[in-house]
Amino acid sequence: MPEMRFVIAWPDGREETCYSPSLVIREFFEEGQTYPIRDFLDRSRKALTIASDRVEAKYGYPCSLARGQLARIEEGGSLFLADVDARVRCESFIL
């Protein structure tokens, strides 16, 4: 199963490299695009859940790395939920 990383920029400009055990991230995000914080969190939940489910289908157990990444994204995103203008940018994909 091909894994990948994707680089995001939080609304405060801080960049973070995130992990996915599947290329499904490319179906939810586009390089150079920005997403409102709530939309970004929703897309991340969907994409990383699908990625973890694909691991489970293949190996018999969910991907703890995908679940951990989602937890970090949700924690980081929670800092910006009060700002209705907060946007997250998908900087790049790393295969």
N, C-alpha and C positions, 0 to 999 in steps of 0.2 A: 504494500500500500504506500503510495508516494506521500511523503509528508512535506510540509512547507512552512515557511515563516512569512509573516507580513508585518510591515512596519507602519505604525500609526503615530499621529501627532495629536496629543490631547489639546483641549482648548487653551491651556496655559503654555503651549509650545513644546512641552516635554515630549520627547519621542520614546516609543517603547517597541521592542521587537516581540511579536507574539507568535505562538506555535499552533499549528493544526496538524493532526495526523492524516489529513486528507486535503485534496485540492479543492474541495467543495467551497472553500472560502472565496474562490474566484467567481462563484455564482452569486455571492452576496455583496461583494465589494469590488470596486474598480479603482485602479491606481489613479491617484490625483484627485479623486472625488472627496467631497466633504459630506458629512452626514450629521443631522441634528443628533444630539446626545442620546435621546430616547430611541430614535431610529437605529442608531449605531448599536446600542445595547441589545435591542430586539434582534437585529440581524446577527449579532455575535452569538446570542443564545441559540438561535435557530441553526446557524452554520456549525457551531462547535458541538451541538447536540447531534446533528446528523453525522458529523465526523466521528464522534465517540460511538454512535450506533453502528457505523460501518466497521469500526474496529471490533465491536462486540459480535457482529455478524460473522466476521472472519475468524476471530480468535477465541470467542466465547466469553469475553469480559469487556466491559466498557473501558475507554481510554482515560486513565487517571490524569494524564498530562493535559488532555483537552478540557477535562473538568476543572483542573487547577487553573488553566489559562482563563477559562470563563470566570472563575471566581475572582481572579486578579483584575480582569476587565470590568466586572461589575463593581468591585471595590473602587477602582480608579474612577469609573464613571460616576459613582455616587457623589463624588466631590463637586460635580458640575450640574446636577439635576435641578438645582434652584435657578440656574441661569437659562432662560428660555432661548437665548441666542447661542448657547454653547454648541460647537460643532467639532467633530473628530474627523481628521483627514487620514485617508488611506494613502500612505506615501508610496509604498512599493511592496512587491511580492518577491520573496527569495525562495527559489526552488532548490 
